Amino acid sequence: QKIKPEKETYVIASDSAFAPFEFQNTEGKYEGIDVDLMKAISKMQGFNLRMDYRGFSAALQALESGQADGMIAGMTISDERKKNYDFSDPYFESGIQIAVKKGNHAIKSYKDLKGKTVGAKVGTESADFLNDHENQYGYTIKYFDSADQLYDGLKIGAIDAMMDDYPVIGYAIKSGQNLETPIAKESGGKYAFAVKKGQNGELLQMFNEGLKELKRTGEYNKILHQYISTDS
Ligand code: GLN
C-alpha cells in the first residue's frame, strides 16, 4: 500500500550511541539496525529522510517540541509513553539488565546492590526501573546523558553497576568491553518507531507498511543478522 508523504523531508531523531541499533563506525558514519531499517523504509515508501543523532532524552525532547517528526532509538513501548507518543508496530523484542565490571563477584542479585551506586541513561526504561525499585533494594541512582559516559562510569568505578538494554550490553561485551551480567534480564520490552501523539500519522503508516514489507521479503532478518548473531 502506497501512502503519500506530506512533508518534503522527515526529520527522525535518534540516540547518539546505542550499538547495535545506532552507532558511529570507524569512519565516523552512523550505522546499525535502526539506521538501516529507517533508510530501507524511507526508500521503499518514497520519502526523504534526515536522521538526527542527538541522544535518547534529547530525541524525546525533539519530538515533543516538533524539531523532529519521528523517533527511532531502540525506544521501548510503554503505557506511560503512550500518553505522549503514537507507536508503530513493534520491530524488536528487548529487555533490560544489570551489568557489572567483569570479575565483580560481590553482586549476584538485586539485593547485593544495597548501598551501591547504580547508573542508567536519563529518560530510559532502565532509569525508570531503577527508580521504581530504589527503596526496595537500597541503592543510589546516578544518571548519565549518554551511553559512553555510562559505560565509562562503570569502567572507572564511578558506579558499581549499571542498567541498560540487554542486546546493547551484549554487543558491548562482544566488542571486548569487560562487563558481565550476573542478574537475569527483565524481559518484555518491545521497540517501536514513534511520533508525537496525533501528529505525522502518515509517517507512522509508512513505517508500518515498510516494516511489513521488509519482513515479507526477508530484508528485515538480513538487517538484524548483520548486527546480531543468531547464537546470542
Ligand atoms: N529501550 C530503552 C528505552 O526505551 C533505552 C533506549 C535507549 O537508550 N536508546 O527507554
py3Dmol code that shows the C-alpha trace and the ligand (Angstrom):
import py3Dmol

protein = """\
ATOM      1  CA  GLN A   1       0.000   0.000   0.000  1.00  0.00           C
ATOM      2  CA  LYS A   2       1.341   3.388  -1.031  1.00  0.00           C
ATOM      3  CA  ILE A   3       0.900   6.324   1.344  1.00  0.00           C
ATOM      4  CA  LYS A   4       1.643   9.864   0.238  1.00  0.00           C
ATOM      5  CA  PRO A   5       4.305  11.755   2.187  1.00  0.00           C
ATOM      6  CA  GLU A   6       3.029  15.135   3.397  1.00  0.00           C
ATOM      7  CA  LYS A   7       6.418  16.677   4.050  1.00  0.00           C
ATOM      8  CA  GLU A   8       9.366  17.382   1.794  1.00  0.00           C
ATOM      9  CA  THR A   9      11.715  15.763   4.292  1.00  0.00           C
ATOM     10  CA  TYR A  10      11.040  13.971   7.549  1.00  0.00           C
ATOM     11  CA  VAL A  11      13.446  14.589  10.418  1.00  0.00           C
ATOM     12  CA  ILE A  12      13.944  11.478  12.530  1.00  0.00           C
ATOM     13  CA  ALA A  13      15.611  11.868  15.908  1.00  0.00           C
ATOM     14  CA  SER A  14      17.729   9.067  17.314  1.00  0.00           C
ATOM     15  CA  ASP A  15      20.153   8.175  20.060  1.00  0.00           C
ATOM     16  CA  SER A  16      23.811   9.201  19.722  1.00  0.00           C
ATOM     17  CA  ALA A  17      25.253   5.841  20.803  1.00  0.00           C
ATOM     18  CA  PHE A  18      23.169   2.699  21.192  1.00  0.00           C
ATOM     19  CA  ALA A  19      25.019  -0.074  19.394  1.00  0.00           C
ATOM     20  CA  PRO A  20      23.968  -2.200  17.586  1.00  0.00           C
ATOM     21  CA  PHE A  21      20.907  -0.014  16.882  1.00  0.00           C
ATOM     22  CA  GLU A  22      22.746   3.247  16.105  1.00  0.00           C
ATOM     23  CA  PHE A  23      26.448   3.915  16.449  1.00  0.00           C
ATOM     24  CA  GLN A  24      29.304   5.571  14.603  1.00  0.00           C
ATOM     25  CA  ASN A  25      31.509   3.167  12.658  1.00  0.00           C
ATOM     26  CA  THR A  26      35.271   3.557  12.294  1.00  0.00           C
ATOM     27  CA  GLU A  27      34.694   6.123   9.533  1.00  0.00           C
ATOM     28  CA  GLY A  28      32.514   8.185  11.839  1.00  0.00           C
ATOM     29  CA  LYS A  29      29.363   7.291   9.902  1.00  0.00           C
ATOM     30  CA  TYR A  30      26.244   6.132  11.683  1.00  0.00           C
ATOM     31  CA  GLU A  31      25.056   2.604  11.141  1.00  0.00           C
ATOM     32  CA  GLY A  32      23.004  -0.005  12.957  1.00  0.00           C
ATOM     33  CA  ILE A  33      19.666  -1.791  12.957  1.00  0.00           C
ATOM     34  CA  ASP A  34      17.570   1.368  13.449  1.00  0.00           C
ATOM     35  CA  VAL A  35      19.588   3.255  10.832  1.00  0.00           C
ATOM     36  CA  ASP A  36      19.282   0.516   8.215  1.00  0.00           C
ATOM     37  CA  LEU A  37      15.592  -0.078   8.918  1.00  0.00           C
ATOM     38  CA  MET A  38      14.777   3.619   8.653  1.00  0.00           C
ATOM     39  CA  LYS A  39      16.769   4.020   5.438  1.00  0.00           C
ATOM     40  CA  ALA A  40      15.204   0.945   3.814  1.00  0.00           C
ATOM     41  CA  ILE A  41      11.687   2.021   4.812  1.00  0.00           C
ATOM     42  CA  SER A  42      12.114   5.600   3.553  1.00  0.00           C
ATOM     43  CA  LYS A  43      13.429   4.297   0.247  1.00  0.00           C
ATOM     44  CA  MET A  44      10.650   1.787  -0.145  1.00  0.00           C
ATOM     45  CA  GLN A  45       7.901   4.215   0.852  1.00  0.00           C
ATOM     46  CA  GLY A  46       9.392   7.091  -1.125  1.00  0.00           C
ATOM     47  CA  PHE A  47      10.020   9.795   1.453  1.00  0.00           C
ATOM     48  CA  ASN A  48      13.093  11.901   2.201  1.00  0.00           C
ATOM     49  CA  LEU A  49      14.826  11.282   5.465  1.00  0.00           C
ATOM     50  CA  ARG A  50      17.121  13.345   7.645  1.00  0.00           C
ATOM     51  CA  MET A  51      18.489  11.489  10.653  1.00  0.00           C
ATOM     52  CA  ASP A  52      19.430  13.478  13.739  1.00  0.00           C
ATOM     53  CA  TYR A  53      21.526  11.509  16.237  1.00  0.00           C
ATOM     54  CA  ARG A  54      21.172  13.650  19.337  1.00  0.00           C
ATOM     55  CA  GLY A  55      20.905  11.229  22.277  1.00  0.00           C
ATOM     56  CA  PHE A  56      17.924   9.449  23.798  1.00  0.00           C
ATOM     57  CA  SER A  57      16.355  12.037  26.092  1.00  0.00           C
ATOM     58  CA  ALA A  58      17.263  14.805  23.637  1.00  0.00           C
ATOM     59  CA  ALA A  59      15.433  12.854  20.923  1.00  0.00           C
ATOM     60  CA  LEU A  60      12.339  12.631  23.128  1.00  0.00           C
ATOM     61  CA  GLN A  61      12.516  16.404  23.583  1.00  0.00           C
ATOM     62  CA  ALA A  62      12.958  16.970  19.846  1.00  0.00           C
ATOM     63  CA  LEU A  63       9.788  15.005  19.212  1.00  0.00           C
ATOM     64  CA  GLU A  64       7.960  16.895  21.945  1.00  0.00           C
ATOM     65  CA  SER A  65       8.971  20.318  20.582  1.00  0.00           C
ATOM     66  CA  GLY A  66       8.350  19.432  16.940  1.00  0.00           C
ATOM     67  CA  GLN A  67      12.028  19.684  15.954  1.00  0.00           C
ATOM     68  CA  ALA A  68      11.715  16.076  14.862  1.00  0.00           C
ATOM     69  CA  ASP A  69       8.829  14.349  13.072  1.00  0.00           C
ATOM     70  CA  GLY A  70       9.617  10.880  14.310  1.00  0.00           C
ATOM     71  CA  MET A  71      11.982   8.966  16.528  1.00  0.00           C
ATOM     72  CA  ILE A  72      13.773   5.647  16.243  1.00  0.00           C
ATOM     73  CA  ALA A  73      16.168   4.885  19.098  1.00  0.00           C
ATOM     74  CA  GLY A  74      15.606   1.393  20.426  1.00  0.00           C
ATOM     75  CA  MET A  75      12.638   3.013  22.130  1.00  0.00           C
ATOM     76  CA  THR A  76      10.510   0.732  24.277  1.00  0.00           C
ATOM     77  CA  ILE A  77       6.737   0.919  24.102  1.00  0.00           C
ATOM     78  CA  SER A  78       5.188   1.717  27.491  1.00  0.00           C
ATOM     79  CA  ASP A  79       1.769   2.792  28.731  1.00  0.00           C
ATOM     80  CA  GLU A  80       3.308   5.915  30.209  1.00  0.00           C
ATOM     81  CA  ARG A  81       4.871   6.896  26.866  1.00  0.00           C
ATOM     82  CA  LYS A  82       1.657   6.089  25.001  1.00  0.00           C
ATOM     83  CA  LYS A  83       0.189   9.183  26.668  1.00  0.00           C
ATOM     84  CA  ASN A  84       2.560  11.378  24.641  1.00  0.00           C
ATOM     85  CA  TYR A  85       3.530   9.307  21.615  1.00  0.00           C
ATOM     86  CA  ASP A  86       1.964   7.079  18.995  1.00  0.00           C
ATOM     87  CA  PHE A  87       3.969   3.924  18.403  1.00  0.00           C
ATOM     88  CA  SER A  88       4.415   1.848  15.266  1.00  0.00           C
ATOM     89  CA  ASP A  89       4.143  -1.921  15.208  1.00  0.00           C
ATOM     90  CA  PRO A  90       6.987  -3.340  17.309  1.00  0.00           C
ATOM     91  CA  TYR A  91      10.161  -4.262  15.424  1.00  0.00           C
ATOM     92  CA  PHE A  92      12.352  -5.821  18.132  1.00  0.00           C
ATOM     93  CA  GLU A  93      11.893  -7.759  21.370  1.00  0.00           C
ATOM     94  CA  SER A  94      14.250  -6.495  24.062  1.00  0.00           C
ATOM     95  CA  GLY A  95      14.646  -6.326  27.833  1.00  0.00           C
ATOM     96  CA  ILE A  96      16.787  -4.572  30.433  1.00  0.00           C
ATOM     97  CA  GLN A  97      19.604  -5.943  32.545  1.00  0.00           C
ATOM     98  CA  ILE A  98      22.151  -5.081  35.219  1.00  0.00           C
ATOM     99  CA  ALA A  99      25.824  -5.157  34.230  1.00  0.00           C
ATOM    100  CA  VAL A 100      28.884  -5.029  36.469  1.00  0.00           C
ATOM    101  CA  LYS A 101      32.604  -4.934  35.850  1.00  0.00           C
ATOM    102  CA  LYS A 102      33.922  -8.332  34.809  1.00  0.00           C
ATOM    103  CA  GLY A 103      35.220 -10.168  37.866  1.00  0.00           C
ATOM    104  CA  ASN A 104      32.991  -8.342  40.337  1.00  0.00           C
ATOM    105  CA  HIS A 105      31.591 -11.333  42.230  1.00  0.00           C
ATOM    106  CA  ALA A 106      30.032  -9.260  45.008  1.00  0.00           C
ATOM    107  CA  ILE A 107      26.871  -8.566  43.012  1.00  0.00           C
ATOM    108  CA  LYS A 108      24.778 -11.641  42.232  1.00  0.00           C
ATOM    109  CA  SER A 109      21.238 -10.379  42.831  1.00  0.00           C
ATOM    110  CA  TYR A 110      19.374  -7.087  43.161  1.00  0.00           C
ATOM    111  CA  LYS A 111      19.733  -7.380  46.954  1.00  0.00           C
ATOM    112  CA  ASP A 112      23.518  -7.154  46.616  1.00  0.00           C
ATOM    113  CA  LEU A 113      23.073  -3.620  45.227  1.00  0.00           C
ATOM    114  CA  LYS A 114      22.308  -2.348  48.751  1.00  0.00           C
ATOM    115  CA  GLY A 115      24.447   0.715  49.482  1.00  0.00           C
ATOM    116  CA  LYS A 116      25.880   0.656  45.950  1.00  0.00           C
ATOM    117  CA  THR A 117      25.638   3.205  43.161  1.00  0.00           C
ATOM    118  CA  VAL A 118      23.849   2.094  40.010  1.00  0.00           C
ATOM    119  CA  GLY A 119      23.930   4.048  36.749  1.00  0.00           C
ATOM    120  CA  ALA A 120      21.474   4.436  33.879  1.00  0.00           C
ATOM    121  CA  LYS A 121      20.872   6.758  30.974  1.00  0.00           C
ATOM    122  CA  VAL A 122      18.473   9.566  31.770  1.00  0.00           C
ATOM    123  CA  GLY A 123      14.914   9.128  30.479  1.00  0.00           C
ATOM    124  CA  THR A 124      15.232   5.425  29.742  1.00  0.00           C
ATOM    125  CA  GLU A 125      13.278   2.357  30.764  1.00  0.00           C
ATOM    126  CA  SER A 126      16.296   1.293  32.852  1.00  0.00           C
ATOM    127  CA  ALA A 127      16.225   4.598  34.715  1.00  0.00           C
ATOM    128  CA  ASP A 128      12.500   4.101  35.404  1.00  0.00           C
ATOM    129  CA  PHE A 129      13.066   0.535  36.619  1.00  0.00           C
ATOM    130  CA  LEU A 130      15.866   1.619  38.956  1.00  0.00           C
ATOM    131  CA  ASN A 131      13.741   4.463  40.232  1.00  0.00           C
ATOM    132  CA  ASP A 132      10.802   2.128  40.933  1.00  0.00           C
ATOM    133  CA  HIS A 133      12.981  -0.275  42.965  1.00  0.00           C
ATOM    134  CA  GLU A 134      15.302   2.188  44.700  1.00  0.00           C
ATOM    135  CA  ASN A 135      13.676   1.891  48.136  1.00  0.00           C
ATOM    136  CA  GLN A 136      13.241  -1.863  47.872  1.00  0.00           C
ATOM    137  CA  TYR A 137      16.917  -2.569  47.186  1.00  0.00           C
ATOM    138  CA  GLY A 138      18.577   0.444  48.805  1.00  0.00           C
ATOM    139  CA  TYR A 139      20.962   1.613  46.086  1.00  0.00           C
ATOM    140  CA  THR A 140      21.678   5.129  44.849  1.00  0.00           C
ATOM    141  CA  ILE A 141      20.997   6.005  41.217  1.00  0.00           C
ATOM    142  CA  LYS A 142      23.380   8.030  39.085  1.00  0.00           C
ATOM    143  CA  TYR A 143      22.060   9.333  35.772  1.00  0.00           C
ATOM    144  CA  PHE A 144      24.166   9.787  32.633  1.00  0.00           C
ATOM    145  CA  ASP A 145      23.380  11.662  29.422  1.00  0.00           C
ATOM    146  CA  SER A 146      24.998   9.209  27.042  1.00  0.00           C
ATOM    147  CA  ALA A 147      25.966   5.549  26.845  1.00  0.00           C
ATOM    148  CA  ASP A 148      29.642   6.485  26.532  1.00  0.00           C
ATOM    149  CA  GLN A 149      29.511   8.270  29.878  1.00  0.00           C
ATOM    150  CA  LEU A 150      27.528   5.435  31.466  1.00  0.00           C
ATOM    151  CA  TYR A 151      29.874   2.657  30.328  1.00  0.00           C
ATOM    152  CA  ASP A 152      32.949   4.758  31.182  1.00  0.00           C
ATOM    153  CA  GLY A 153      31.459   5.388  34.600  1.00  0.00           C
ATOM    154  CA  LEU A 154      31.419   1.682  35.303  1.00  0.00           C
ATOM    155  CA  LYS A 155      34.907   1.213  33.896  1.00  0.00           C
ATOM    156  CA  ILE A 156      36.486   3.870  36.107  1.00  0.00           C
ATOM    157  CA  GLY A 157      34.476   2.816  39.166  1.00  0.00           C
ATOM    158  CA  ALA A 158      32.279   5.908  39.466  1.00  0.00           C
ATOM    159  CA  ILE A 159      29.372   3.444  39.696  1.00  0.00           C
ATOM    160  CA  ASP A 160      29.242  -0.156  40.957  1.00  0.00           C
ATOM    161  CA  ALA A 161      26.683  -1.377  38.439  1.00  0.00           C
ATOM    162  CA  MET A 162      24.630  -0.104  35.540  1.00  0.00           C
ATOM    163  CA  MET A 163      21.402  -0.965  33.800  1.00  0.00           C
ATOM    164  CA  ASP A 164      20.812  -0.920  30.061  1.00  0.00           C
ATOM    165  CA  ASP A 165      19.018  -2.840  27.315  1.00  0.00           C
ATOM    166  CA  TYR A 166      20.411  -6.382  27.176  1.00  0.00           C
ATOM    167  CA  PRO A 167      21.230  -6.508  23.431  1.00  0.00           C
ATOM    168  CA  VAL A 168      23.267  -3.320  23.887  1.00  0.00           C
ATOM    169  CA  ILE A 169      25.207  -4.765  26.839  1.00  0.00           C
ATOM    170  CA  GLY A 170      25.633  -7.985  24.846  1.00  0.00           C
ATOM    171  CA  TYR A 171      27.043  -6.073  21.891  1.00  0.00           C
ATOM    172  CA  ALA A 172      29.444  -4.195  24.196  1.00  0.00           C
ATOM    173  CA  ILE A 173      30.693  -7.485  25.672  1.00  0.00           C
ATOM    174  CA  LYS A 174      31.183  -8.943  22.182  1.00  0.00           C
ATOM    175  CA  SER A 175      33.092  -5.806  21.240  1.00  0.00           C
ATOM    176  CA  GLY A 176      35.535  -6.511  24.045  1.00  0.00           C
ATOM    177  CA  GLN A 177      34.230  -4.462  26.968  1.00  0.00           C
ATOM    178  CA  ASN A 178      34.943  -6.019  30.362  1.00  0.00           C
ATOM    179  CA  LEU A 179      31.411  -6.440  31.612  1.00  0.00           C
ATOM    180  CA  GLU A 180      29.272  -9.250  32.921  1.00  0.00           C
ATOM    181  CA  THR A 181      25.584  -9.706  33.632  1.00  0.00           C
ATOM    182  CA  PRO A 182      25.097 -11.621  36.909  1.00  0.00           C
ATOM    183  CA  ILE A 183      21.335 -10.993  37.209  1.00  0.00           C
ATOM    184  CA  ALA A 184      18.710 -12.363  34.808  1.00  0.00           C
ATOM    185  CA  LYS A 185      17.262  -9.760  32.470  1.00  0.00           C
ATOM    186  CA  GLU A 186      13.846  -8.163  32.863  1.00  0.00           C
ATOM    187  CA  SER A 187      12.106  -9.223  29.683  1.00  0.00           C
ATOM    188  CA  GLY A 188       9.134  -7.886  27.848  1.00  0.00           C
ATOM    189  CA  GLY A 189      10.204  -4.588  26.306  1.00  0.00           C
ATOM    190  CA  LYS A 190       9.387  -4.094  22.643  1.00  0.00           C
ATOM    191  CA  TYR A 191      10.994  -1.449  20.432  1.00  0.00           C
ATOM    192  CA  ALA A 192       8.945   0.708  18.107  1.00  0.00           C
ATOM    193  CA  PHE A 193       9.181   3.822  15.971  1.00  0.00           C
ATOM    194  CA  ALA A 194       7.331   6.794  17.472  1.00  0.00           C
ATOM    195  CA  VAL A 195       5.725  10.084  16.501  1.00  0.00           C
ATOM    196  CA  LYS A 196       4.233  12.764  18.740  1.00  0.00           C
ATOM    197  CA  LYS A 197       0.689  11.812  19.703  1.00  0.00           C
ATOM    198  CA  GLY A 198      -1.793  12.691  16.991  1.00  0.00           C
ATOM    199  CA  GLN A 199       0.862  14.005  14.590  1.00  0.00           C
ATOM    200  CA  ASN A 200       2.584  12.723  11.454  1.00  0.00           C
ATOM    201  CA  GLY A 201       0.107   9.864  11.155  1.00  0.00           C
ATOM    202  CA  GLU A 202       1.104   9.268   7.528  1.00  0.00           C
ATOM    203  CA  LEU A 203       4.718   8.818   8.642  1.00  0.00           C
ATOM    204  CA  LEU A 204       3.661   6.193  11.166  1.00  0.00           C
ATOM    205  CA  GLN A 205       1.642   4.433   8.497  1.00  0.00           C
ATOM    206  CA  MET A 206       4.553   4.489   6.058  1.00  0.00           C
ATOM    207  CA  PHE A 207       6.781   2.995   8.746  1.00  0.00           C
ATOM    208  CA  ASN A 208       4.317   0.175   9.421  1.00  0.00           C
ATOM    209  CA  GLU A 209       3.818  -0.578   5.742  1.00  0.00           C
ATOM    210  CA  GLY A 210       7.563  -0.536   5.102  1.00  0.00           C
ATOM    211  CA  LEU A 211       8.307  -2.761   8.089  1.00  0.00           C
ATOM    212  CA  LYS A 212       5.707  -5.288   6.950  1.00  0.00           C
ATOM    213  CA  GLU A 213       7.285  -5.348   3.510  1.00  0.00           C
ATOM    214  CA  LEU A 214      10.843  -5.694   4.876  1.00  0.00           C
ATOM    215  CA  LYS A 215       9.667  -8.659   6.964  1.00  0.00           C
ATOM    216  CA  ARG A 216       7.923 -10.238   3.996  1.00  0.00           C
ATOM    217  CA  THR A 217      10.959 -10.012   1.744  1.00  0.00           C
ATOM    218  CA  GLY A 218      13.441 -11.221   4.370  1.00  0.00           C
ATOM    219  CA  GLU A 219      15.282  -7.897   4.295  1.00  0.00           C
ATOM    220  CA  TYR A 220      14.369  -7.330   7.944  1.00  0.00           C
ATOM    221  CA  ASN A 221      16.133 -10.534   9.006  1.00  0.00           C
ATOM    222  CA  LYS A 222      19.125  -9.644   6.889  1.00  0.00           C
ATOM    223  CA  ILE A 223      19.495  -6.290   8.616  1.00  0.00           C
ATOM    224  CA  LEU A 224      19.097  -7.869  12.058  1.00  0.00           C
ATOM    225  CA  HIS A 225      21.652 -10.600  11.471  1.00  0.00           C
ATOM    226  CA  GLN A 226      24.168  -8.161  10.116  1.00  0.00           C
ATOM    227  CA  TYR A 227      24.459  -6.767  13.643  1.00  0.00           C
ATOM    228  CA  ILE A 228      23.259  -9.550  15.941  1.00  0.00           C
ATOM    229  CA  SER A 229      24.480 -13.101  15.527  1.00  0.00           C
ATOM    230  CA  THR A 230      21.884 -15.820  15.912  1.00  0.00           C
ATOM    231  CA  ASP A 231      23.869 -17.667  18.582  1.00  0.00           C
ATOM    232  CA  SER A 232      23.442 -14.830  21.084  1.00  0.00           C
TER     233      SER A 232
END
"""
ligand_1 = """\
10
LIG
N 14.846 0.886 25.350
C 15.170 1.882 26.321
C 14.057 2.892 26.431
O 13.226 2.978 25.573
C 16.511 2.554 26.044
C 16.582 3.262 24.733
C 17.905 3.985 24.515
O 18.692 4.159 25.441
N 18.168 4.397 23.297
O 13.992 3.601 27.396
"""
view = py3Dmol.view(width=600, height=400)
view.addModel(protein, "pdb")
view.setStyle({"model": 0}, {"cartoon": {"style": "trace"}})
view.addModel(ligand_1, "xyz")
view.setStyle({"model": 1}, {"stick": {}})
view.zoomTo()
view.show()
